[in-house]
Amino acid sequence: MLATRHTNAHLRIHRPLRLPLPRRQGGMAVHASTALVEETREEYKCWTNPPGKVLTALTDNVWACERPFLWNKIDVGGRMAVLRLSDGSLWVQSPVALDETLKAALAELGPVKHIVSPNYEHIKFAQQWMEAYPDAKSYACPGLKAKQPQVSYTAEVGQGDTSPADWLGDVESTFLSFERNPFNGKPFFNEVVFLFKPAGLLITSDLFWNYPANAPFGTKLWKFGMDRIYLPFYRTFMIKDKDAYHAAMTRLLGDWQWDAILPCHGDFIRSGGKRTLRRHLGVH
């Protein structure tokens, strides 16, 4: 998010796990009890997920998968969003590392059918998920297929503020096409944000972060830099296409009906989210 971004693009792509298939009885898959979703693991513990839960239920058909996200040894917090669409399929955004425990917990909720890389940053584990779920469709933000040709994305999403028909109208998208790196004129995050209509929930990656006052010391320093250095720089120098910016803000803050925000970094906001985002972006 600062000029020295916490990019994952230079890291190697993780290969898929070879996991055992569920037991079958009478031709039907049998999964463990739903207690798997509530299991905890020491390696999952972080300041956004102190118990180390595999998944955290937030509201109807919405779960968060929270893991440590290290940038220069600072845990800036990382979160994958998991939605269950109206056909029972799962939609995941900003995939985290996939292991046997997480895969088993997801299997209890439904089949993973949609894997979304929302910007240029949250891409490290995308290929791992695609290979682990070969029947799922994978979606990249605009420009990412060309930027990461070794990753087998099905399609790009966000251009024209349209969403795939397979998302059943449950999830809408808006491409934040207005921002540019002021030093080279190229897209910076190239982020797509999402609205989960059934829950009135906005899902963001790096447009918005919500670090609490009780975050660890290193994270507080990160928050200070983000609030006092990056955000003013973003508002002043990175919003290059004013028309596209106003169109995006009209859609996000006017047309879309939502009150909760699920950011990739920081705390979930259950209510009052639209007011918080306005204040964060300086939009009145």
Phi and psi in degrees as a GROMACS rama.xvg file:
@    title "Ramachandran Plot"
@    xaxis  label "Phi"
@    yaxis  label "Psi"
@TYPE xy
-74.562  178.934  LEU-2
-57.552  -34.8566  ALA-3
-92.3308  86.1457  THR-4
-75.504  159.074  ARG-5
-84.2594  54.4461  HIS-6
-69.6203  145.711  THR-7
-107.571  2.16646  ASN-8
-63.3438  -26.8061  ALA-9
-83.7376  -8.27761  HIS-10
-85.665  153.943  LEU-11
-70.0566  151.277  ARG-12
-78.77  132.363  ILE-13
-83.2189  139.278  HIS-14
-84.4632  160.014  ARG-15
-73.0248  154.71  PRO-16
-77.3717  148.35  LEU-17
-100.733  94.395  ARG-18
-100.979  148.833  LEU-19
-68.6729  146.924  PRO-20
-72.9952  153.061  LEU-21
-61.4638  150.371  PRO-22
-62.2194  152.904  ARG-23
-123.376  140.521  ARG-24
-131.018  119.728  GLN-25
61.4439  31.1587  GLY-26
85.4472  -0.638836  GLY-27
-113.578  140.888  MET-28
-68.9053  139.36  ALA-29
-116.646  120.065  VAL-30
-105.419  161.989  HIS-31
-66.6218  173.542  ALA-32
-67.4033  162.87  SER-33
-66.9176  -4.29285  THR-34
-61.8312  -20.6665  ALA-35
-57.9795  -36.4988  LEU-36
-62.3037  -30.8812  VAL-37
-91.9905  0.421344  GLU-38
-62.6563  157.031  GLU-39
-123.11  153.966  THR-40
-139.894  140.001  ARG-41
-59.2283  -39.358  GLU-42
-72.4448  -12.3365  GLU-43
-87.9579  -12.2032  TYR-44
-66.9351  135.519  LYS-45
-158.133  175.094  CYS-46
-67.6795  -21.6339  TRP-47
-88.6413  -9.85646  THR-48
-143.028  65.9853  ASN-49
-57.2548  -37.5654  PRO-50
-72.3188  -17.797  PRO-51
77.2391  37.757  GLY-52
-68.3232  148.037  LYS-53
-64.3889  -51.3901  VAL-54
-138.768  149.472  LEU-55
-118.676  120.22  THR-56
-73.9913  127.949  ALA-57
-105.36  -44.1626  LEU-58
-160.435  -174.773  THR-59
-56.9344  122.737  ASP-60
64.4826  25.2406  ASN-61
-134.282  127.436  VAL-62
-130.502  153.356  TRP-63
-114.369  138.291  ALA-64
-115.144  103.671  CYS-65
-107.359  130.046  GLU-66
-138.82  158.649  ARG-67
-58.4915  141.707  PRO-68
-134.259  99.0156  PHE-69
-91.4368  131.638  LEU-70
-129.412  113.226  TRP-71
50.1058  43.7268  ASN-72
71.12  8.07407  LYS-73
-102.517  129.698  ILE-74
-83.0772  102.937  ASP-75
-89.1858  2.97281  VAL-76
79.2017  130.119  GLY-77
-133.044  140.861  GLY-78
-143.047  131.387  ARG-79
-98.905  134.747  MET-80
-91.3718  137.599  ALA-81
-124.865  120.529  VAL-82
-116.542  144.482  LEU-83
-105.765  115.596  ARG-84
-76.4103  173.697  LEU-85
-67.5887  -15.3496  SER-86
-93.4426  4.5313  ASP-87
91.3424  -6.4316  GLY-88
-79.8602  158.99  SER-89
-101.975  139.92  LEU-90
-119.412  120.639  TRP-91
-119.586  141.558  VAL-92
-127.449  137.454  GLN-93
57.4987  63.4009  SER-94
-58.6181  138.483  PRO-95
-96.1408  -179.773  VAL-96
-59.655  133.327  ALA-97
-98.3534  126.829  LEU-98
-130.916  179.193  ASP-99
-62.4858  -40.0155  GLU-100
-64.0553  -47.6279  THR-101
-65.2194  -41.6851  LEU-102
-64.1841  -39.1529  LYS-103
-66.0059  -40.1099  ALA-104
-65.2553  -41.892  ALA-105
-64.0457  -36.5781  LEU-106
-61.1554  -26.7593  ALA-107
-71.1481  -28.0395  GLU-108
-87.4102  -31.1093  LEU-109
155.049  175.125  GLY-110
-78.9013  135.714  PRO-111
-75.4264  117.144  VAL-112
-122.312  -13.4077  LYS-113
-139.144  123.118  HIS-114
-123.008  119.876  ILE-115
-120.124  125.244  VAL-116
-102.984  106.001  SER-117
-81.7433  -17.0671  PRO-118
-157.145  -172.16  ASN-119
-74.2095  -10.0569  TYR-120
-97.5159  -42.4563  GLU-121
-91.8495  68.1512  HIS-122
-130.886  -4.42189  ILE-123
-56.9477  -40.5124  LYS-124
-105.399  8.80629  PHE-125
-57.9252  -49.1235  ALA-126
-63.9843  -35.6983  GLN-127
-57.8982  -44.28  GLN-128
-69.1134  -40.1602  TRP-129
-60.5382  -40.6165  MET-130
-77.2506  -30.1179  GLU-131
-74.1239  -27.4658  ALA-132
-125.078  74.7343  TYR-133
-65.4803  -19.8025  PRO-134
-86.8245  -7.76514  ASP-135
-81.0686  155.118  ALA-136
-96.1468  142.147  LYS-137
-118.351  138.095  SER-138
-125.259  136.644  TYR-139
-115.897  152.118  ALA-140
-66.6341  160.3  CYS-141
-55.3973  133.763  PRO-142
90.4766  -12.8993  GLY-143
-75.374  -32.3655  LEU-144
-61.0945  -41.5199  LYS-145
-71.6688  -34.8171  ALA-146
-72.2348  -33.6259  LYS-147
-125.749  66.2121  GLN-148
-64.9462  -19.0727  PRO-149
-77.2798  -10.0187  GLN-150
-98.3956  130.22  VAL-151
-89.1474  62.9092  SER-152
-65.6875  143.271  TYR-153
-72.8285  -44.6384  THR-154
-160.424  166.75  ALA-155
-98.5254  155.539  GLU-156
-136.55  148.306  VAL-157
117.272  -31.8526  GLY-158
-60.9608  134.131  GLN-159
72.8417  10.9297  GLY-160
54.3987  37.3428  ASP-161
-110.089  156.186  THR-162
-126.612  150.927  SER-163
-59.2871  145.337  PRO-164
-60.7993  -29.0168  ALA-165
-65.0327  -14.7422  ASP-166
-83.5996  0.350818  TRP-167
61.513  19.8554  LEU-168
75.7077  0.999555  GLY-169
-75.0201  -33.245  ASP-170
-121.887  127.482  VAL-171
-111.65  159.642  GLU-172
-133.542  153.115  SER-173
-138.061  127.81  THR-174
-89.6823  124.277  PHE-175
-86.1645  76.8783  LEU-176
-83.9276  3.6083  SER-177
-86.1238  -15.9517  PHE-178
-95.5952  146.92  GLU-179
-142.193  150.543  ARG-180
-70.8073  119.358  ASN-181
-67.5229  -14.8699  PRO-182
-88.2442  -29.2184  PHE-183
-128.86  -1.80401  ASN-184
74.2856  5.13461  GLY-185
-92.4743  159.504  LYS-186
-57.0501  146.265  PRO-187
-97.0244  -81.7209  PHE-188
-84.9026  -34.2211  PHE-189
55.6922  50.2539  ASN-190
-86.2238  145.234  GLU-191
-112.084  131.279  VAL-192
-108.021  158.799  VAL-193
-132.304  147.853  PHE-194
-115.852  121.518  LEU-195
-94.6907  97.9966  PHE-196
-60.2669  -42.5329  LYS-197
-59.0691  -27.8894  PRO-198
-105.275  -2.18692  ALA-199
57.1021  49.0437  GLY-200
-122.068  126.733  LEU-201
-94.746  134.301  LEU-202
-118.068  121.987  ILE-203
-125.066  163.353  THR-204
-111.558  -73.5846  SER-205
-120.415  1.15398  ASP-206
-63.8822  -35.9014  LEU-207
-141.518  135.322  PHE-208
-127.863  156.845  TRP-209
-141.93  67.9072  ASN-210
-78.5471  128.073  TYR-211
-80.849  165.912  PRO-212
-66.0694  -25.2579  ALA-213
-94.4787  17.9191  ASN-214
-66.4406  159.376  ALA-215
-58.7069  160.848  PRO-216
-57.0101  -47.6578  PHE-217
-60.8367  -38.3163  GLY-218
-68.2443  -35.117  THR-219
-62.5772  -39.1295  LYS-220
-64.0699  -40.6629  LEU-221
-60.6337  -45.7784  TRP-222
-59.2756  -42.2658  LYS-223
-59.9079  -45.5617  PHE-224
-63.6632  -40.6008  GLY-225
-66.3151  -42.9663  MET-226
-74.3386  -40.712  ASP-227
-96.69  -21.3984  ARG-228
-114.685  -58.3364  ILE-229
-66.7681  -49.358  TYR-230
-60.7189  -47.7377  LEU-231
-61.0759  -37.6674  PRO-232
-63.5958  -43.3758  PHE-233
-59.3998  -49.9542  TYR-234
-63.0364  -37.7854  ARG-235
-85.7456  -40.5538  THR-236
-114.805  -17.2613  PHE-237
-102.918  -18.3767  MET-238
-84.32  93.5934  ILE-239
-93.1787  -35.91  LYS-240
-102.328  96.3044  ASP-241
-65.0455  -37.4545  LYS-242
-64.0765  -44.7612  ASP-243
-65.0701  -36.6248  ALA-244
-62.5514  -48.8614  TYR-245
-65.432  -35.7971  HIS-246
-65.1927  -42.5115  ALA-247
-65.2298  -42.9562  ALA-248
-65.9538  -36.4579  MET-249
-62.7215  -41.6198  THR-250
-68.6748  -48.5411  ARG-251
-67.0969  -45.6382  LEU-252
-101.176  -9.19494  LEU-253
-117.271  -62.021  GLY-254
-70.9464  -42.0449  ASP-255
-76.4938  139.091  TRP-256
-102.942  108.879  GLN-257
-157.997  160.365  TRP-258
-137.871  -13.2825  ASP-259
-112.781  147.787  ALA-260
-124.513  131.769  ILE-261
-113.072  97.8984  LEU-262
-86.4494  158.102  PRO-263
-71.6524  -25.0988  CYS-264
-126.649  118.501  HIS-265
105.253  -170.609  GLY-266
-79.7294  146.11  ASP-267
-67.5346  136.322  PHE-268
-109.102  114.883  ILE-269
-80.4022  -30.8694  ARG-270
-150.435  158.586  SER-271
75.8203  16.5361  GLY-272
-67.3382  -37.478  GLY-273
-64.8447  -39.9208  LYS-274
-64.2068  -40.4171  ARG-275
-64.7893  -41.7232  THR-276
-67.3039  -38.8668  LEU-277
-57.7  -46.0025  ARG-278
-65.5902  -41.0609  ARG-279
-61.1547  -42.0315  HIS-280
-89.9457  -7.21422  LEU-281
71.3201  31.7113  GLY-282
-99.3256  128.668  VAL-283
